[in-house]
């Protein structure tokens, strides 16, 4: 499942990407999980495919935000290779 954080009428929201569309969850699910990070924190991602579908936004018309707009941590791993 591919997920995307987008802006809809200037407000942040999110949905799952299927083909050339982003399908938002229904309003009740988005009210409880307004940002993707909220759904992850509540362990609700497994419910995304089970809830009723909301709006469908063409990918070409979407204004994308960072997938996780306010991460709690950023972890970097580096490996040095000898030439």
C-alpha positions in Angstrom: 0.0 0.0 0.0 1.4 3.4 -1.0 0.4 6.4 1.2 0.8 10.1 0.5 0.5 13.3 2.5 -1.1 16.1 0.4 -2.7 19.5 0.8 -6.4 19.8 -0.1 -7.7 23.4 -0.3 -4.5 24.4 1.6 -5.1 22.0 4.5 -3.0 18.9 5.2 -4.6 15.5 4.7 -3.5 12.1 3.5 -4.7 9.0 1.6 -3.6 5.9 -0.2 -2.4 6.0 -3.7 -4.0 3.6 -6.2 -3.0 4.0 -9.8 -3.4 7.6 -10.8 -5.6 8.6 -7.8 -5.2 9.3 -4.1 -8.1 8.0 -2.2 -8.8 9.7 1.1 -10.4 7.8 4.0 -13.9 8.9 5.0 -14.4 12.0 7.1 -14.8 10.1 10.4 -11.5 8.3 10.0 -9.7 11.5 9.0 -11.3 13.3 12.0 -9.7 10.7 14.3 -6.4 10.6 12.2 -6.0 14.0 10.6 -2.3 13.3 9.6 -0.6 10.1 8.5 1.6 10.2 11.5 -1.6 10.1 13.7 -2.8 7.0 12.0 0.7 5.4 12.5 0.8 6.4 16.1 -2.7 4.8 16.7 -1.7 1.7 14.8 -4.7 2.4 12.5 -3.0 1.9 9.1 -4.4 -1.7 8.8 -7.9 -0.1 8.8 -7.2 2.2 5.9 -8.4 -0.3 3.3 -11.4 -1.3 5.4 -12.9 2.2 6.0 -15.3 3.8 3.5 -13.6 5.8 0.8 -13.8 9.6 0.8 -12.7 11.9 -2.0 -10.6 10.8 -4.9 -7.9 13.2 -6.0 -6.0 12.7 -9.3 -2.3 12.3 -8.6 -1.6 14.9 -11.3 -3.6 17.5 -9.3 -2.2 16.7 -5.9 0.0 19.1 -3.9 2.4 16.8 -2.0 3.7 17.3 1.5 6.5 15.3 3.1 5.0 11.9 3.9 5.6 12.3 7.6 5.4 16.1 8.1 6.7 16.2 11.7 8.8 13.1 12.5 9.7 12.4 16.1 13.2 11.3 15.1 15.4 11.2 12.1 17.8 8.3 12.0 20.7 8.3 9.5 23.0 5.3 8.8 26.2 5.7 7.0 28.6 3.2 5.6 32.1 3.9 4.4 33.5 1.7 1.7 37.2 1.4 1.0 38.1 1.9 -2.6 
